[in-house]
Amino acid sequence: MKRYDLRHLHEDFYGRMVELIDSDLKDGEVGIFLFEIGDFSPIQKSADVIKEQGHELMNSLKFNEVDWTIVVKKKAK
């Protein structure tokens, strides 16, 4: 399990998240991604991006007032 803080990317974290899943996680490994929620649209979009990439969104929860955490399991391609 690896943790990634993408808050510094603000609403532009999707590409980096996919890159980290593809290059830094092994098949079956879990990654925890922390990002800023802003207007809440990144929550649904992050779930959609994970699904489009063929991975499993295991959990999605509010971390604090401005941050969100998703837990993703990398699936073999």
Gaussian input, Z-matrix of N, CA and C with variables (Angstrom, degrees):
# hf/3-21g

backbone

0 1
 N
 C     1     B1
 C     2     B2     1     A1
 N     3     B3     2     A2     1     D1
 C     4     B4     3     A3     2     D2
 C     5     B5     4     A4     3     D3
 N     6     B6     5     A5     4     D4
 C     7     B7     6     A6     5     D5
 C     8     B8     7     A7     6     D6
 N     9     B9     8     A8     7     D7
 C    10    B10     9     A9     8     D8
 C    11    B11    10    A10     9     D9
 N    12    B12    11    A11    10    D10
 C    13    B13    12    A12    11    D11
 C    14    B14    13    A13    12    D12
 N    15    B15    14    A14    13    D13
 C    16    B16    15    A15    14    D14
 C    17    B17    16    A16    15    D15
 N    18    B18    17    A17    16    D16
 C    19    B19    18    A18    17    D17
 C    20    B20    19    A19    18    D18
 N    21    B21    20    A20    19    D19
 C    22    B22    21    A21    20    D20
 C    23    B23    22    A22    21    D21
 N    24    B24    23    A23    22    D22
 C    25    B25    24    A24    23    D23
 C    26    B26    25    A25    24    D24
 N    27    B27    26    A26    25    D25
 C    28    B28    27    A27    26    D26
 C    29    B29    28    A28    27    D27
 N    30    B30    29    A29    28    D28
 C    31    B31    30    A30    29    D29
 C    32    B32    31    A31    30    D30
 N    33    B33    32    A32    31    D31
 C    34    B34    33    A33    32    D32
 C    35    B35    34    A34    33    D33
 N    36    B36    35    A35    34    D34
 C    37    B37    36    A36    35    D35
 C    38    B38    37    A37    36    D36
 N    39    B39    38    A38    37    D37
 C    40    B40    39    A39    38    D38
 C    41    B41    40    A40    39    D39
 N    42    B42    41    A41    40    D40
 C    43    B43    42    A42    41    D41
 C    44    B44    43    A43    42    D42
 N    45    B45    44    A44    43    D43
 C    46    B46    45    A45    44    D44
 C    47    B47    46    A46    45    D45
 N    48    B48    47    A47    46    D46
 C    49    B49    48    A48    47    D47
 C    50    B50    49    A49    48    D48
 N    51    B51    50    A50    49    D49
 C    52    B52    51    A51    50    D50
 C    53    B53    52    A52    51    D51
 N    54    B54    53    A53    52    D52
 C    55    B55    54    A54    53    D53
 C    56    B56    55    A55    54    D54
 N    57    B57    56    A56    55    D55
 C    58    B58    57    A57    56    D56
 C    59    B59    58    A58    57    D57
 N    60    B60    59    A59    58    D58
 C    61    B61    60    A60    59    D59
 C    62    B62    61    A61    60    D60
 N    63    B63    62    A62    61    D61
 C    64    B64    63    A63    62    D62
 C    65    B65    64    A64    63    D63
 N    66    B66    65    A65    64    D64
 C    67    B67    66    A66    65    D65
 C    68    B68    67    A67    66    D66
 N    69    B69    68    A68    67    D67
 C    70    B70    69    A69    68    D68
 C    71    B71    70    A70    69    D69
 N    72    B72    71    A71    70    D70
 C    73    B73    72    A72    71    D71
 C    74    B74    73    A73    72    D72
 N    75    B75    74    A74    73    D73
 C    76    B76    75    A75    74    D74
 C    77    B77    76    A76    75    D75
 N    78    B78    77    A77    76    D76
 C    79    B79    78    A78    77    D77
 C    80    B80    79    A79    78    D78
 N    81    B81    80    A80    79    D79
 C    82    B82    81    A81    80    D80
 C    83    B83    82    A82    81    D81
 N    84    B84    83    A83    82    D82
 C    85    B85    84    A84    83    D83
 C    86    B86    85    A85    84    D84
 N    87    B87    86    A86    85    D85
 C    88    B88    87    A87    86    D86
 C    89    B89    88    A88    87    D87
 N    90    B90    89    A89    88    D88
 C    91    B91    90    A90    89    D89
 C    92    B92    91    A91    90    D90
 N    93    B93    92    A92    91    D91
 C    94    B94    93    A93    92    D92
 C    95    B95    94    A94    93    D93
 N    96    B96    95    A95    94    D94
 C    97    B97    96    A96    95    D95
 C    98    B98    97    A97    96    D96
 N    99    B99    98    A98    97    D97
 C   100   B100    99    A99    98    D98
 C   101   B101   100   A100    99    D99
 N   102   B102   101   A101   100   D100
 C   103   B103   102   A102   101   D101
 C   104   B104   103   A103   102   D102
 N   105   B105   104   A104   103   D103
 C   106   B106   105   A105   104   D104
 C   107   B107   106   A106   105   D105
 N   108   B108   107   A107   106   D106
 C   109   B109   108   A108   107   D107
 C   110   B110   109   A109   108   D108
 N   111   B111   110   A110   109   D109
 C   112   B112   111   A111   110   D110
 C   113   B113   112   A112   111   D111
 N   114   B114   113   A113   112   D112
 C   115   B115   114   A114   113   D113
 C   116   B116   115   A115   114   D114
 N   117   B117   116   A116   115   D115
 C   118   B118   117   A117   116   D116
 C   119   B119   118   A118   117   D117
 N   120   B120   119   A119   118   D118
 C   121   B121   120   A120   119   D119
 C   122   B122   121   A121   120   D120
 N   123   B123   122   A122   121   D121
 C   124   B124   123   A123   122   D122
 C   125   B125   124   A124   123   D123
 N   126   B126   125   A125   124   D124
 C   127   B127   126   A126   125   D125
 C   128   B128   127   A127   126   D126
 N   129   B129   128   A128   127   D127
 C   130   B130   129   A129   128   D128
 C   131   B131   130   A130   129   D129
 N   132   B132   131   A131   130   D130
 C   133   B133   132   A132   131   D131
 C   134   B134   133   A133   132   D132
 N   135   B135   134   A134   133   D133
 C   136   B136   135   A135   134   D134
 C   137   B137   136   A136   135   D135
 N   138   B138   137   A137   136   D136
 C   139   B139   138   A138   137   D137
 C   140   B140   139   A139   138   D138
 N   141   B141   140   A140   139   D139
 C   142   B142   141   A141   140   D140
 C   143   B143   142   A142   141   D141
 N   144   B144   143   A143   142   D142
 C   145   B145   144   A144   143   D143
 C   146   B146   145   A145   144   D144
 N   147   B147   146   A146   145   D145
 C   148   B148   147   A147   146   D146
 C   149   B149   148   A148   147   D147
 N   150   B150   149   A149   148   D148
 C   151   B151   150   A150   149   D149
 C   152   B152   151   A151   150   D150
 N   153   B153   152   A152   151   D151
 C   154   B154   153   A153   152   D152
 C   155   B155   154   A154   153   D153
 N   156   B156   155   A155   154   D154
 C   157   B157   156   A156   155   D155
 C   158   B158   157   A157   156   D156
 N   159   B159   158   A158   157   D157
 C   160   B160   159   A159   158   D158
 C   161   B161   160   A160   159   D159
 N   162   B162   161   A161   160   D160
 C   163   B163   162   A162   161   D161
 C   164   B164   163   A163   162   D162
 N   165   B165   164   A164   163   D163
 C   166   B166   165   A165   164   D164
 C   167   B167   166   A166   165   D165
 N   168   B168   167   A167   166   D166
 C   169   B169   168   A168   167   D167
 C   170   B170   169   A169   168   D168
 N   171   B171   170   A170   169   D169
 C   172   B172   171   A171   170   D170
 C   173   B173   172   A172   171   D171
 N   174   B174   173   A173   172   D172
 C   175   B175   174   A174   173   D173
 C   176   B176   175   A175   174   D174
 N   177   B177   176   A176   175   D175
 C   178   B178   177   A177   176   D176
 C   179   B179   178   A178   177   D177
 N   180   B180   179   A179   178   D178
 C   181   B181   180   A180   179   D179
 C   182   B182   181   A181   180   D180
 N   183   B183   182   A182   181   D181
 C   184   B184   183   A183   182   D182
 C   185   B185   184   A184   183   D183
 N   186   B186   185   A185   184   D184
 C   187   B187   186   A186   185   D185
 C   188   B188   187   A187   186   D186
 N   189   B189   188   A188   187   D187
 C   190   B190   189   A189   188   D188
 C   191   B191   190   A190   189   D189
 N   192   B192   191   A191   190   D190
 C   193   B193   192   A192   191   D191
 C   194   B194   193   A193   192   D192
 N   195   B195   194   A194   193   D193
 C   196   B196   195   A195   194   D194
 C   197   B197   196   A196   195   D195
 N   198   B198   197   A197   196   D196
 C   199   B199   198   A198   197   D197
 C   200   B200   199   A199   198   D198
 N   201   B201   200   A200   199   D199
 C   202   B202   201   A201   200   D200
 C   203   B203   202   A202   201   D201
 N   204   B204   203   A203   202   D202
 C   205   B205   204   A204   203   D203
 C   206   B206   205   A205   204   D204
 N   207   B207   206   A206   205   D205
 C   208   B208   207   A207   206   D206
 C   209   B209   208   A208   207   D207
 N   210   B210   209   A209   208   D208
 C   211   B211   210   A210   209   D209
 C   212   B212   211   A211   210   D210
 N   213   B213   212   A212   211   D211
 C   214   B214   213   A213   212   D212
 C   215   B215   214   A214   213   D213
 N   216   B216   215   A215   214   D214
 C   217   B217   216   A216   215   D215
 C   218   B218   217   A217   216   D216
 N   219   B219   218   A218   217   D217
 C   220   B220   219   A219   218   D218
 C   221   B221   220   A220   219   D219
 N   222   B222   221   A221   220   D220
 C   223   B223   222   A222   221   D221
 C   224   B224   223   A223   222   D222
 N   225   B225   224   A224   223   D223
 C   226   B226   225   A225   224   D224
 C   227   B227   226   A226   225   D225
 N   228   B228   227   A227   226   D226
 C   229   B229   228   A228   227   D227
 C   230   B230   229   A229   228   D228

   B1=1.4480
   B2=1.5304
   B3=1.3257
   B4=1.4584
   B5=1.5180
   B6=1.3209
   B7=1.4600
   B8=1.5280
   B9=1.3396
   B10=1.4582
   B11=1.5262
   B12=1.3084
   B13=1.4570
   B14=1.5266
   B15=1.3246
   B16=1.4629
   B17=1.5268
   B18=1.3315
   B19=1.4606
   B20=1.5211
   B21=1.3180
   B22=1.4642
   B23=1.5258
   B24=1.3362
   B25=1.4618
   B26=1.5313
   B27=1.3333
   B28=1.4661
   B29=1.5260
   B30=1.3276
   B31=1.4717
   B32=1.5227
   B33=1.3027
   B34=1.4646
   B35=1.5319
   B36=1.3229
   B37=1.4633
   B38=1.5268
   B39=1.3154
   B40=1.4626
   B41=1.5240
   B42=1.3175
   B43=1.4640
   B44=1.5122
   B45=1.3272
   B46=1.4673
   B47=1.5215
   B48=1.3279
   B49=1.4604
   B50=1.5341
   B51=1.3244
   B52=1.4698
   B53=1.5255
   B54=1.3180
   B55=1.4658
   B56=1.5281
   B57=1.3211
   B58=1.4647
   B59=1.5242
   B60=1.3158
   B61=1.4725
   B62=1.5246
   B63=1.3225
   B64=1.4645
   B65=1.5207
   B66=1.3192
   B67=1.4728
   B68=1.5168
   B69=1.3280
   B70=1.4609
   B71=1.5219
   B72=1.3250
   B73=1.4639
   B74=1.5250
   B75=1.3106
   B76=1.4620
   B77=1.5269
   B78=1.3214
   B79=1.4648
   B80=1.5215
   B81=1.3185
   B82=1.4509
   B83=1.5248
   B84=1.3268
   B85=1.4622
   B86=1.5277
   B87=1.3180
   B88=1.4542
   B89=1.5228
   B90=1.3307
   B91=1.4543
   B92=1.5131
   B93=1.3231
   B94=1.4543
   B95=1.5237
   B96=1.3219
   B97=1.4635
   B98=1.5228
   B99=1.3213
   B100=1.4584
   B101=1.5267
   B102=1.3456
   B103=1.4596
   B104=1.5156
   B105=1.3467
   B106=1.4622
   B107=1.5187
   B108=1.3350
   B109=1.4613
   B110=1.5161
   B111=1.3016
   B112=1.4604
   B113=1.5211
   B114=1.3372
   B115=1.4666
   B116=1.5265
   B117=1.3012
   B118=1.4646
   B119=1.5228
   B120=1.3411
   B121=1.4629
   B122=1.5406
   B123=1.3435
   B124=1.4606
   B125=1.5286
   B126=1.3142
   B127=1.4713
   B128=1.5277
   B129=1.3281
   B130=1.4616
   B131=1.5140
   B132=1.3306
   B133=1.4608
   B134=1.5230
   B135=1.3364
   B136=1.4669
   B137=1.5231
   B138=1.3227
   B139=1.4674
   B140=1.5244
   B141=1.3340
   B142=1.4640
   B143=1.5265
   B144=1.3308
   B145=1.4665
   B146=1.5268
   B147=1.3139
   B148=1.4720
   B149=1.5244
   B150=1.3271
   B151=1.4657
   B152=1.5293
   B153=1.3371
   B154=1.4691
   B155=1.5190
   B156=1.3221
   B157=1.4602
   B158=1.5298
   B159=1.3364
   B160=1.4606
   B161=1.5148
   B162=1.3258
   B163=1.4573
   B164=1.5241
   B165=1.3312
   B166=1.4637
   B167=1.5288
   B168=1.3305
   B169=1.4528
   B170=1.5228
   B171=1.3182
   B172=1.4558
   B173=1.5264
   B174=1.3413
   B175=1.4581
   B176=1.5188
   B177=1.3047
   B178=1.4526
   B179=1.5192
   B180=1.3412
   B181=1.4567
   B182=1.5166
   B183=1.3035
   B184=1.4564
   B185=1.5291
   B186=1.3325
   B187=1.4586
   B188=1.5236
   B189=1.3055
   B190=1.4619
   B191=1.5259
   B192=1.3138
   B193=1.4672
   B194=1.5251
   B195=1.3292
   B196=1.4660
   B197=1.5258
   B198=1.2988
   B199=1.4648
   B200=1.5238
   B201=1.3234
   B202=1.4610
   B203=1.5240
   B204=1.3073
   B205=1.4587
   B206=1.5159
   B207=1.3440
   B208=1.4583
   B209=1.5226
   B210=1.3102
   B211=1.4567
   B212=1.5196
   B213=1.3205
   B214=1.4681
   B215=1.5172
   B216=1.3092
   B217=1.4620
   B218=1.5201
   B219=1.3400
   B220=1.4683
   B221=1.5252
   B222=1.2911
   B223=1.4656
   B224=1.5291
   B225=1.3231
   B226=1.4618
   B227=1.5177
   B228=1.3193
   B229=1.4734
   B230=1.5016
   A1=107.76
   A2=114.02
   A3=120.17
   A4=109.37
   A5=115.54
   A6=121.68
   A7=108.97
   A8=115.21
   A9=121.14
   A10=109.52
   A11=116.42
   A12=121.81
   A13=108.17
   A14=116.43
   A15=122.30
   A16=111.64
   A17=117.41
   A18=120.77
   A19=112.70
   A20=117.73
   A21=121.09
   A22=112.69
   A23=117.23
   A24=121.79
   A25=112.44
   A26=116.71
   A27=123.58
   A28=109.82
   A29=120.13
   A30=122.31
   A31=112.69
   A32=117.94
   A33=122.01
   A34=111.07
   A35=116.85
   A36=121.25
   A37=114.51
   A38=118.92
   A39=121.50
   A40=112.84
   A41=117.27
   A42=120.62
   A43=112.34
   A44=116.08
   A45=119.94
   A46=110.50
   A47=117.56
   A48=121.08
   A49=110.22
   A50=117.17
   A51=121.18
   A52=110.30
   A53=116.61
   A54=121.23
   A55=111.16
   A56=117.10
   A57=120.83
   A58=111.55
   A59=117.31
   A60=119.83
   A61=109.27
   A62=116.53
   A63=120.62
   A64=113.22
   A65=117.61
   A66=119.81
   A67=115.20
   A68=117.79
   A69=119.25
   A70=114.25
   A71=117.71
   A72=120.49
   A73=110.25
   A74=116.10
   A75=121.59
   A76=108.51
   A77=116.90
   A78=120.55
   A79=109.62
   A80=116.80
   A81=122.23
   A82=114.18
   A83=117.02
   A84=120.31
   A85=110.14
   A86=115.74
   A87=122.90
   A88=109.94
   A89=115.92
   A90=122.80
   A91=110.18
   A92=115.82
   A93=122.23
   A94=107.00
   A95=116.30
   A96=121.90
   A97=109.90
   A98=115.13
   A99=122.07
   A100=108.26
   A101=116.89
   A102=120.90
   A103=110.02
   A104=117.02
   A105=122.53
   A106=110.06
   A107=116.57
   A108=119.11
   A109=114.04
   A110=119.97
   A111=120.75
   A112=111.68
   A113=117.02
   A114=121.81
   A115=113.13
   A116=118.80
   A117=126.37
   A118=114.44
   A119=119.64
   A120=119.82
   A121=112.51
   A122=120.20
   A123=118.92
   A124=113.66
   A125=117.78
   A126=120.25
   A127=110.10
   A128=117.23
   A129=120.26
   A130=111.37
   A131=116.90
   A132=119.73
   A133=111.05
   A134=118.38
   A135=120.13
   A136=110.64
   A137=117.42
   A138=120.79
   A139=110.43
   A140=116.88
   A141=121.20
   A142=111.30
   A143=116.84
   A144=121.37
   A145=110.33
   A146=117.13
   A147=121.50
   A148=110.15
   A149=117.05
   A150=121.44
   A151=111.09
   A152=116.98
   A153=121.12
   A154=112.18
   A155=116.98
   A156=122.16
   A157=112.04
   A158=116.95
   A159=120.95
   A160=114.77
   A161=117.09
   A162=120.85
   A163=109.64
   A164=116.47
   A165=121.36
   A166=110.46
   A167=116.45
   A168=121.86
   A169=106.84
   A170=115.99
   A171=120.59
   A172=112.70
   A173=116.55
   A174=119.90
   A175=109.12
   A176=115.48
   A177=122.25
   A178=106.34
   A179=117.28
   A180=118.62
   A181=112.42
   A182=113.91
   A183=121.58
   A184=107.97
   A185=116.22
   A186=121.72
   A187=110.43
   A188=116.96
   A189=123.54
   A190=107.24
   A191=118.64
   A192=120.95
   A193=114.39
   A194=119.11
   A195=120.62
   A196=114.29
   A197=117.76
   A198=120.69
   A199=111.94
   A200=114.87
   A201=123.12
   A202=108.32
   A203=116.35
   A204=122.06
   A205=109.15
   A206=116.06
   A207=119.89
   A208=108.21
   A209=114.98
   A210=122.53
   A211=107.11
   A212=115.99
   A213=122.31
   A214=110.12
   A215=116.08
   A216=121.82
   A217=108.24
   A218=116.20
   A219=120.53
   A220=109.70
   A221=115.75
   A222=122.20
   A223=109.21
   A224=116.55
   A225=121.04
   A226=109.57
   A227=116.10
   A228=119.84
   A229=111.11
   D1=134.10
   D2=179.11
   D3=-128.63
   D4=149.65
   D5=-179.34
   D6=-116.48
   D7=137.05
   D8=-178.78
   D9=-128.96
   D10=127.95
   D11=177.67
   D12=-99.99
   D13=108.02
   D14=-178.47
   D15=-107.79
   D16=14.24
   D17=-177.85
   D18=-60.32
   D19=-32.20
   D20=-178.64
   D21=-66.46
   D22=-16.45
   D23=179.52
   D24=-88.53
   D25=-6.13
   D26=-179.59
   D27=54.26
   D28=-125.90
   D29=-176.52
   D30=-86.83
   D31=8.51
   D32=-176.26
   D33=-113.01
   D34=43.19
   D35=-173.52
   D36=-101.58
   D37=-9.48
   D38=-171.47
   D39=-60.63
   D40=-48.16
   D41=-179.60
   D42=-61.11
   D43=-42.52
   D44=179.65
   D45=-66.96
   D46=-37.75
   D47=178.41
   D48=-61.40
   D49=-47.10
   D50=179.32
   D51=-63.27
   D52=-41.76
   D53=178.50
   D54=-59.78
   D55=-43.79
   D56=179.50
   D57=-66.49
   D58=-40.34
   D59=178.06
   D60=-61.90
   D61=-47.04
   D62=-176.70
   D63=-68.58
   D64=-37.68
   D65=-172.26
   D66=-101.92
   D67=-24.89
   D68=-171.42
   D69=-111.69
   D70=-16.31
   D71=178.32
   D72=-103.51
   D73=142.01
   D74=174.26
   D75=-84.02
   D76=157.71
   D77=176.00
   D78=-54.25
   D79=130.15
   D80=179.90
   D81=86.12
   D82=-8.12
   D83=-179.37
   D84=-82.16
   D85=153.45
   D86=-177.72
   D87=-105.88
   D88=137.11
   D89=174.49
   D90=-120.78
   D91=141.91
   D92=176.93
   D93=-110.69
   D94=123.32
   D95=-176.49
   D96=-116.46
   D97=127.83
   D98=179.24
   D99=-109.75
   D100=128.68
   D101=-179.79
   D102=-146.39
   D103=163.32
   D104=177.01
   D105=-80.48
   D106=140.31
   D107=-176.97
   D108=-91.27
   D109=-28.02
   D110=179.72
   D111=55.19
   D112=-113.65
   D113=-177.29
   D114=-93.58
   D115=17.70
   D116=178.28
   D117=75.26
   D118=-11.04
   D119=178.63
   D120=-64.01
   D121=-30.67
   D122=178.17
   D123=-62.50
   D124=-22.05
   D125=-178.88
   D126=-65.33
   D127=-54.06
   D128=179.51
   D129=-67.07
   D130=-40.53
   D131=-179.21
   D132=-63.47
   D133=-39.65
   D134=178.48
   D135=-64.13
   D136=-39.30
   D137=177.06
   D138=-63.86
   D139=-41.19
   D140=178.97
   D141=-64.89
   D142=-41.65
   D143=179.64
   D144=-63.04
   D145=-44.14
   D146=179.13
   D147=-60.62
   D148=-45.80
   D149=179.82
   D150=-63.49
   D151=-44.05
   D152=179.47
   D153=-60.74
   D154=-32.25
   D155=-179.74
   D156=-81.80
   D157=-7.46
   D158=176.85
   D159=85.61
   D160=17.49
   D161=179.47
   D162=-102.15
   D163=173.13
   D164=-176.25
   D165=-108.05
   D166=123.23
   D167=172.57
   D168=-83.83
   D169=112.23
   D170=-174.85
   D171=-91.26
   D172=-30.27
   D173=-178.36
   D174=-160.34
   D175=152.07
   D176=177.95
   D177=-147.18
   D178=120.54
   D179=-177.33
   D180=-150.93
   D181=156.16
   D182=179.02
   D183=-75.14
   D184=127.98
   D185=-177.99
   D186=-89.21
   D187=-43.61
   D188=175.02
   D189=-157.57
   D190=-159.18
   D191=-175.46
   D192=-64.43
   D193=-27.84
   D194=-175.60
   D195=-123.88
   D196=-6.45
   D197=-174.64
   D198=-116.75
   D199=152.20
   D200=-179.35
   D201=-130.14
   D202=148.76
   D203=178.65
   D204=-124.21
   D205=133.42
   D206=171.15
   D207=-122.39
   D208=147.32
   D209=178.21
   D210=-114.54
   D211=123.84
   D212=-173.02
   D213=-124.70
   D214=134.52
   D215=174.76
   D216=-105.42
   D217=123.54
   D218=-178.84
   D219=-74.81
   D220=127.60
   D221=175.83
   D222=-98.22
   D223=146.90
   D224=176.56
   D225=-66.27
   D226=140.41
   D227=179.43
   D228=-100.69

